[in-house]
Each structure stands twice: as structure tokens, then as C-alpha cells.
């Protein structure tokens, strides 16, 4: 009979993920390209865009845009029903 080699590791100890996962530094996604970058990075090394909280896109439309849209809609409504 052939000799079976003995295992010197236990299957329960096997980690399929990165063995240094606990040693990794915190990361976040670049808002421009989506790559994982160091949490404290000021510039993305992949797309070379600056990463700052001030660059967050505004969540609301500017007031001038809303007013222009409302005025245009009023003009269209008056034109349609004014004839």
C-alpha cells in the first residue's frame, strides 16, 4: 500500500480569504472611479482625482434651475390653454 502523507494543518484553520485581512488598513471607495483607496488618502492613485468631503455633489437642484423650469412650464401651459 502507498504511504499517505500526513497533513500538518487542520481544515478548520484554513482561511480562504486573505490571511493578512486583519492587518489591512481601512479603505473606502473613490467617489470618481470606484477603486478601493486608503481611508486617509487625499488623492486617488488610480484616477488621480482629489478625494475630499467638499467635492460631494449637491443633493438638491440649484434654485435657478427650479425657477427656470417652473417659468418654462407656465409659459407652455399659458400658450396651450391661451388659444
Steps between C-alpha positions, in 0.01 A plus 500: 500500500622850422581721791260795544669818612371648821357849506661751727203741486143469607217574253331717764807723504490554123399854412394540137519877525816702523710383795601858580142631498523610863819695424351700212453870544146646469397587146214676328383523140614789283191708413636554147624158380379256768839344584581420862741760639651560844252673728738788571597552132456852370539399134398178323810320364292348217311795347711775667192698611494672837292330767344751736167532672453841338481336156174322584240579239208711620189296573259779401461684172612863500225756552554658157438163333172445686375854429591477130315168469188638670497813280540289184217272604274799570578645156416168332174463697393859423586451130299175478190621687526864392395433143 
